[in-house]
Amino acid sequence: MSRVQKGMIAGLIATVAVSILEAVNLLAGRWVEPFPLFIAGMLGMPGNLAVGWIAHFVAGSVVLGSLFGILCPRMPGQTPETKGIIFAVGAWAVLMVTVFLFGDPRIFRGSGGFGMVAWMLVSHAVFGIVLGNVYARLVEREKRAAKLIDGVAPAH
C-alpha cells in the first residue's frame, strides 16, 4: 500500500473521530458553529449541512490524508502523533489565513468569535493525533507483513 493510500485511510478514520465531536456539538446544543456548517458557508451554501459534511469528509480523507502520507517522513516530531498534530495545526493555520484573505472574516463575529476559532484548533489537534496514530499503525502493519513474507518472524 502506498503512503498516499495509508494517509487517506488514516485521514478517513481521523475525520470520523472529529465528526463524532462535531455530531455531539450539533446534538448537544451547538456550543459553537459546527465545522460542516462553516465549510458550507465558505462554499457559498450557508446552512446546507449535507454539503458541509461531504466537503468535510473529502477534505479530511482525500486532501489532508494524502498530503500527510506524502509529508509524514519529512515532518518534524518524535512520535507519529506529534507529527499529526503539527500537520493538522498547520492545516488549521492555512484555513484561518484563507478565511481572512479570501473569505469573509466576519464569520467569526457574534456567536462564533474566539470560541469557534478555539474549537476548530482543538478539533484539528484531535484530527492530527488520530491521523498520526493510525498512519503509524498502518506503516508498522506493513513492515510486519513484509518480515513474514521474507520468512523472518517478528520478535514479540
C-alpha positions, 0 to 999 in steps of 0.5 A: 500500500502506498503512503498516499493510500495509508494517509487517506485511510488514516485521514478517513478514520481521523475525520470520523473521530472529529465528526463524532465531536462535531455530531455531539456539538450539533446534538448537544446544543451547538456550543459553537458553529459546527465545522460542516456548517462553516465549510458550507458557508465558505462554499457559498451554501450557508446552512446546507449541512449535507454539503458541509459534511461531504466537503468535510469528509473529502477534505479530511480523507482525500486532501489532508490524508494524502498530503500527510502520507506524502509529508509524514517522513519529512515532518518534524516530531518524535512520535507519529502523533506529534507529527499529526498534530503539527500537520493538522495545526498547520492545516488549521493555520492555512484555513484561518489565513484563507478565511481572512484573505479570501473569505469573509472574516466576519464569520467569526463575529457574534456567536462564533468569535474566539470560541469557534476559532478555539474549537476548530484548533482543538478539533484539528489537534484531535484530527492530527493525533488520530491521523498520526496514530493510525498512519503509524499503525498502518506503516508498522502493519506493513513492515510486519507483513513484509518480515513474514513474507521474507520468512523472518518472524517478528520478535514479540 
